[in-house]
Amino acid sequence: RRGPAEPAEPVAVTVDGAGYVLDNALVRAQVDGRGLLVSVVDAVTGREAIAAGPRATSCRSTPTAGQLGRRDVDHTHRRTVTDLDDVEELETVQENGTAGARVRRAFGTSTAVQTITLAPGSPRVDCTAEIDRHESETFKGGFPLDVRADHAAAVTQFGHVGIGGAVREGHRINLP
Protein backbone atom coordinates (compact mmCIF):
# COMPACT_ATOMS: atom_id res chain seq x y z
CA ARG A 1 0.00 0.00 0.00
CA ARG A 2 1.29 3.42 -0.93
CA GLY A 3 1.49 6.37 1.41
CA PRO A 4 0.55 9.95 0.62
CA ALA A 5 2.24 11.44 -2.43
CA GLU A 6 5.25 13.62 -1.84
CA PRO A 7 4.43 17.28 -2.50
CA ALA A 8 6.03 18.57 -5.67
CA GLU A 9 8.79 21.12 -5.36
CA PRO A 10 7.82 24.74 -6.15
CA VAL A 11 8.56 25.94 -9.66
CA ALA A 12 12.01 27.51 -10.00
CA VAL A 13 12.13 30.91 -11.71
CA THR A 14 15.44 32.24 -12.99
CA VAL A 15 16.24 35.44 -14.85
CA ASP A 16 17.45 34.80 -18.40
CA GLY A 17 18.56 38.04 -20.06
CA ALA A 18 15.47 40.23 -20.16
CA GLY A 19 13.14 37.23 -19.68
CA TYR A 20 12.58 34.26 -17.38
CA VAL A 21 12.96 30.48 -17.26
CA LEU A 22 10.31 28.44 -15.42
CA ASP A 23 11.30 24.89 -14.39
CA ASN A 24 9.40 22.23 -12.42
CA ALA A 25 11.65 19.23 -13.26
CA LEU A 26 9.06 17.99 -15.79
CA VAL A 27 8.88 21.02 -18.07
CA ARG A 28 11.26 23.90 -18.74
CA ALA A 29 9.57 26.98 -20.24
CA GLN A 30 11.37 30.10 -21.43
CA VAL A 31 9.72 33.52 -21.69
CA ASP A 32 11.73 36.17 -23.56
CA GLY A 33 11.99 39.89 -22.81
CA ARG A 34 8.93 40.57 -24.99
CA GLY A 35 6.82 38.30 -22.78
CA LEU A 36 6.57 35.64 -25.50
CA LEU A 37 6.83 31.92 -24.81
CA VAL A 38 9.86 30.92 -26.90
CA SER A 39 10.60 27.42 -25.61
CA VAL A 40 8.84 24.57 -23.82
CA VAL A 41 10.99 21.48 -23.33
CA ASP A 42 9.81 18.14 -21.91
CA ALA A 43 12.50 17.21 -19.34
CA VAL A 44 11.94 13.46 -19.82
CA THR A 45 12.23 13.32 -23.63
CA GLY A 46 14.13 16.57 -24.26
CA ARG A 47 11.60 17.39 -26.99
CA GLU A 48 10.88 21.02 -27.85
CA ALA A 49 7.14 21.74 -28.13
CA ILE A 50 7.31 25.23 -29.69
CA ALA A 51 7.77 25.35 -33.46
CA ALA A 52 10.80 27.20 -34.82
CA GLY A 53 10.06 30.70 -36.12
CA PRO A 54 7.01 32.49 -34.71
CA ARG A 55 6.67 32.66 -30.93
CA ALA A 56 3.85 31.26 -28.83
CA THR A 57 1.51 33.58 -26.94
CA SER A 58 1.91 36.19 -29.66
CA CYS A 59 -0.85 38.73 -30.05
CA ARG A 60 -1.67 40.12 -33.51
CA SER A 61 -4.24 42.36 -35.08
CA THR A 62 -5.77 42.08 -38.54
CA PRO A 63 -8.40 44.18 -40.32
CA THR A 64 -11.96 43.21 -39.44
CA ALA A 65 -14.31 41.32 -41.70
CA GLY A 66 -16.08 44.60 -42.51
CA GLN A 67 -12.83 46.05 -43.86
CA LEU A 68 -11.88 43.02 -45.93
CA GLY A 69 -15.11 41.23 -46.67
CA ARG A 70 -16.02 38.24 -44.50
CA ARG A 71 -14.69 35.59 -46.93
CA ASP A 72 -11.28 37.23 -47.21
CA VAL A 73 -10.36 37.37 -43.51
CA ASP A 74 -8.53 34.03 -43.31
CA HIS A 75 -7.09 34.32 -46.81
CA THR A 76 -5.54 37.77 -46.40
CA HIS A 77 -4.66 37.91 -42.70
CA ARG A 78 -1.03 36.88 -43.34
CA ARG A 79 -0.43 39.92 -45.54
CA THR A 80 -2.07 42.45 -43.23
CA VAL A 81 -1.04 41.28 -39.76
CA THR A 82 0.42 43.62 -37.14
CA ASP A 83 2.42 42.05 -34.30
CA LEU A 84 1.47 43.50 -30.92
CA ASP A 85 4.64 42.71 -28.99
CA ASP A 86 5.43 46.04 -27.30
CA VAL A 87 5.82 45.48 -23.56
CA GLU A 88 4.54 47.94 -20.97
CA GLU A 89 5.42 45.69 -18.04
CA LEU A 90 6.93 42.21 -17.59
CA GLU A 91 7.02 40.66 -14.13
CA THR A 92 7.13 37.30 -12.37
CA VAL A 93 4.13 35.91 -10.52
CA GLN A 94 4.29 33.27 -7.77
CA GLU A 95 1.52 31.71 -5.71
CA ASN A 96 1.32 28.36 -3.86
CA GLY A 97 4.38 26.98 -5.65
CA THR A 98 3.04 27.94 -9.10
CA ALA A 99 5.21 30.49 -10.89
CA GLY A 100 5.08 32.39 -14.13
CA ALA A 101 5.46 35.59 -16.06
CA ARG A 102 2.87 38.30 -16.62
CA VAL A 103 3.16 40.80 -19.47
CA ARG A 104 1.04 43.88 -20.01
CA ARG A 105 0.74 45.26 -23.54
CA ALA A 106 -0.94 48.42 -24.79
CA PHE A 107 -1.90 49.06 -28.41
CA GLY A 108 -3.99 52.02 -29.41
CA THR A 109 -6.53 52.41 -26.63
CA SER A 110 -6.63 48.66 -25.93
CA THR A 111 -4.65 46.62 -23.42
CA ALA A 112 -3.80 42.94 -23.00
CA VAL A 113 -2.48 41.17 -19.93
CA GLN A 114 -1.03 37.74 -20.70
CA THR A 115 0.02 35.32 -17.98
CA ILE A 116 2.15 32.22 -18.57
CA THR A 117 2.30 29.85 -15.57
CA LEU A 118 3.79 26.48 -14.64
CA ALA A 119 2.47 24.53 -11.63
CA PRO A 120 4.52 22.14 -9.48
CA GLY A 121 4.41 18.58 -10.85
CA SER A 122 2.41 19.64 -13.93
CA PRO A 123 3.43 18.55 -17.44
CA ARG A 124 1.74 21.57 -19.05
CA VAL A 125 2.20 25.34 -19.33
CA ASP A 126 -0.95 27.42 -18.79
CA CYS A 127 -1.50 30.64 -20.77
CA THR A 128 -4.27 33.16 -20.13
CA ALA A 129 -5.08 36.50 -21.74
CA GLU A 130 -7.29 39.32 -20.51
CA ILE A 131 -7.97 41.78 -23.34
CA ASP A 132 -9.65 45.16 -22.95
CA ARG A 133 -10.38 45.83 -26.61
CA HIS A 134 -11.37 49.21 -28.01
CA GLU A 135 -10.09 48.98 -31.60
CA SER A 136 -12.08 47.58 -34.52
CA GLU A 137 -9.40 45.13 -35.67
CA THR A 138 -9.64 41.39 -35.11
CA PHE A 139 -7.18 40.09 -32.51
CA LYS A 140 -5.52 36.68 -32.80
CA GLY A 141 -3.35 34.71 -30.44
CA GLY A 142 -0.58 32.54 -31.81
CA PHE A 143 0.53 29.16 -30.51
CA PRO A 144 2.83 27.58 -33.13
CA LEU A 145 3.39 24.08 -31.77
CA ASP A 146 5.70 21.42 -33.16
CA VAL A 147 3.33 18.46 -33.04
CA ARG A 148 3.94 14.92 -34.26
CA ALA A 149 0.73 12.94 -34.63
CA ASP A 150 -0.76 10.21 -36.80
CA HIS A 151 -4.18 11.84 -36.62
CA ALA A 152 -5.48 15.39 -36.27
CA ALA A 153 -8.85 16.95 -35.49
CA ALA A 154 -9.91 20.43 -36.54
CA VAL A 155 -12.84 22.35 -35.11
CA THR A 156 -15.10 23.96 -37.72
CA GLN A 157 -18.30 25.96 -37.53
CA PHE A 158 -20.22 22.72 -38.13
CA GLY A 159 -18.45 20.48 -35.59
CA HIS A 160 -15.06 18.84 -36.02
CA VAL A 161 -13.19 17.03 -38.77
CA GLY A 162 -10.82 14.13 -38.12
CA ILE A 163 -7.86 13.67 -40.46
CA GLY A 164 -5.88 10.44 -40.52
CA GLY A 165 -2.22 10.45 -41.61
CA ALA A 166 -2.00 14.23 -41.50
CA VAL A 167 1.25 16.13 -42.01
CA ARG A 168 1.64 19.43 -40.20
CA GLU A 169 3.24 22.28 -42.11
CA GLY A 170 3.30 25.54 -40.18
CA HIS A 171 -0.20 25.86 -38.78
CA ARG A 172 -1.89 24.15 -41.74
CA ILE A 173 -2.77 20.48 -41.85
CA ASN A 174 -2.11 18.85 -45.21
CA LEU A 175 -3.72 15.59 -46.22
CA PRO A 176 -1.34 12.86 -47.43
C-alpha positions as CSV (number, residue, x, y, z in Angstrom):
1,R,0.0,0.0,0.0
2,R,1.3,3.4,-0.9
3,G,1.5,6.4,1.4
4,P,0.6,10.0,0.6
5,A,2.2,11.4,-2.4
6,E,5.3,13.6,-1.8
7,P,4.4,17.3,-2.5
8,A,6.0,18.6,-5.7
9,E,8.8,21.1,-5.4
10,P,7.8,24.7,-6.2
11,V,8.6,25.9,-9.7
12,A,12.0,27.5,-10.0
13,V,12.1,30.9,-11.7
14,T,15.4,32.2,-13.0
15,V,16.2,35.4,-14.8
16,D,17.4,34.8,-18.4
17,G,18.6,38.0,-20.1
18,A,15.5,40.2,-20.2
19,G,13.1,37.2,-19.7
20,Y,12.6,34.3,-17.4
21,V,13.0,30.5,-17.3
22,L,10.3,28.4,-15.4
23,D,11.3,24.9,-14.4
24,N,9.4,22.2,-12.4
25,A,11.7,19.2,-13.3
26,L,9.1,18.0,-15.8
27,V,8.9,21.0,-18.1
28,R,11.3,23.9,-18.7
29,A,9.6,27.0,-20.2
30,Q,11.4,30.1,-21.4
31,V,9.7,33.5,-21.7
32,D,11.7,36.2,-23.6
33,G,12.0,39.9,-22.8
34,R,8.9,40.6,-25.0
35,G,6.8,38.3,-22.8
36,L,6.6,35.6,-25.5
37,L,6.8,31.9,-24.8
38,V,9.9,30.9,-26.9
39,S,10.6,27.4,-25.6
40,V,8.8,24.6,-23.8
41,V,11.0,21.5,-23.3
42,D,9.8,18.1,-21.9
43,A,12.5,17.2,-19.3
44,V,11.9,13.5,-19.8
45,T,12.2,13.3,-23.6
46,G,14.1,16.6,-24.3
47,R,11.6,17.4,-27.0
48,E,10.9,21.0,-27.8
49,A,7.1,21.7,-28.1
50,I,7.3,25.2,-29.7
51,A,7.8,25.4,-33.5
52,A,10.8,27.2,-34.8
53,G,10.1,30.7,-36.1
54,P,7.0,32.5,-34.7
55,R,6.7,32.7,-30.9
56,A,3.8,31.3,-28.8
57,T,1.5,33.6,-26.9
58,S,1.9,36.2,-29.7
59,C,-0.9,38.7,-30.1
60,R,-1.7,40.1,-33.5
61,S,-4.2,42.4,-35.1
62,T,-5.8,42.1,-38.5
63,P,-8.4,44.2,-40.3
64,T,-12.0,43.2,-39.4
65,A,-14.3,41.3,-41.7
66,G,-16.1,44.6,-42.5
67,Q,-12.8,46.1,-43.9
68,L,-11.9,43.0,-45.9
69,G,-15.1,41.2,-46.7
70,R,-16.0,38.2,-44.5
71,R,-14.7,35.6,-46.9
72,D,-11.3,37.2,-47.2
73,V,-10.4,37.4,-43.5
74,D,-8.5,34.0,-43.3
75,H,-7.1,34.3,-46.8
76,T,-5.5,37.8,-46.4
77,H,-4.7,37.9,-42.7
78,R,-1.0,36.9,-43.3
79,R,-0.4,39.9,-45.5
80,T,-2.1,42.5,-43.2
81,V,-1.0,41.3,-39.8
82,T,0.4,43.6,-37.1
83,D,2.4,42.0,-34.3
84,L,1.5,43.5,-30.9
85,D,4.6,42.7,-29.0
86,D,5.4,46.0,-27.3
87,V,5.8,45.5,-23.6
88,E,4.5,47.9,-21.0
89,E,5.4,45.7,-18.0
90,L,6.9,42.2,-17.6
91,E,7.0,40.7,-14.1
92,T,7.1,37.3,-12.4
93,V,4.1,35.9,-10.5
94,Q,4.3,33.3,-7.8
95,E,1.5,31.7,-5.7
96,N,1.3,28.4,-3.9
97,G,4.4,27.0,-5.6
98,T,3.0,27.9,-9.1
99,A,5.2,30.5,-10.9
100,G,5.1,32.4,-14.1
101,A,5.5,35.6,-16.1
102,R,2.9,38.3,-16.6
103,V,3.2,40.8,-19.5
104,R,1.0,43.9,-20.0
105,R,0.7,45.3,-23.5
106,A,-0.9,48.4,-24.8
107,F,-1.9,49.1,-28.4
108,G,-4.0,52.0,-29.4
109,T,-6.5,52.4,-26.6
110,S,-6.6,48.7,-25.9
111,T,-4.7,46.6,-23.4
112,A,-3.8,42.9,-23.0
113,V,-2.5,41.2,-19.9
114,Q,-1.0,37.7,-20.7
115,T,0.0,35.3,-18.0
116,I,2.2,32.2,-18.6
117,T,2.3,29.8,-15.6
118,L,3.8,26.5,-14.6
119,A,2.5,24.5,-11.6
120,P,4.5,22.1,-9.5
121,G,4.4,18.6,-10.8
122,S,2.4,19.6,-13.9
123,P,3.4,18.6,-17.4
124,R,1.7,21.6,-19.0
125,V,2.2,25.3,-19.3
126,D,-0.9,27.4,-18.8
127,C,-1.5,30.6,-20.8
128,T,-4.3,33.2,-20.1
129,A,-5.1,36.5,-21.7
130,E,-7.3,39.3,-20.5
131,I,-8.0,41.8,-23.3
132,D,-9.7,45.2,-22.9
133,R,-10.4,45.8,-26.6
134,H,-11.4,49.2,-28.0
135,E,-10.1,49.0,-31.6
136,S,-12.1,47.6,-34.5
137,E,-9.4,45.1,-35.7
138,T,-9.6,41.4,-35.1
139,F,-7.2,40.1,-32.5
140,K,-5.5,36.7,-32.8
141,G,-3.3,34.7,-30.4
142,G,-0.6,32.5,-31.8
143,F,0.5,29.2,-30.5
144,P,2.8,27.6,-33.1
145,L,3.4,24.1,-31.8
146,D,5.7,21.4,-33.2
147,V,3.3,18.5,-33.0
148,R,3.9,14.9,-34.3
149,A,0.7,12.9,-34.6
150,D,-0.8,10.2,-36.8
151,H,-4.2,11.8,-36.6
152,A,-5.5,15.4,-36.3
153,A,-8.8,17.0,-35.5
154,A,-9.9,20.4,-36.5
155,V,-12.8,22.3,-35.1
156,T,-15.1,24.0,-37.7
157,Q,-18.3,26.0,-37.5
158,F,-20.2,22.7,-38.1
159,G,-18.5,20.5,-35.6
160,H,-15.1,18.8,-36.0
161,V,-13.2,17.0,-38.8
162,G,-10.8,14.1,-38.1
163,I,-7.9,13.7,-40.5
164,G,-5.9,10.4,-40.5
165,G,-2.2,10.4,-41.6
166,A,-2.0,14.2,-41.5
167,V,1.2,16.1,-42.0
168,R,1.6,19.4,-40.2
169,E,3.2,22.3,-42.1
170,G,3.3,25.5,-40.2
171,H,-0.2,25.9,-38.8
172,R,-1.9,24.2,-41.7
173,I,-2.8,20.5,-41.8
174,N,-2.1,18.9,-45.2
175,L,-3.7,15.6,-46.2
176,P,-1.3,12.9,-47.4
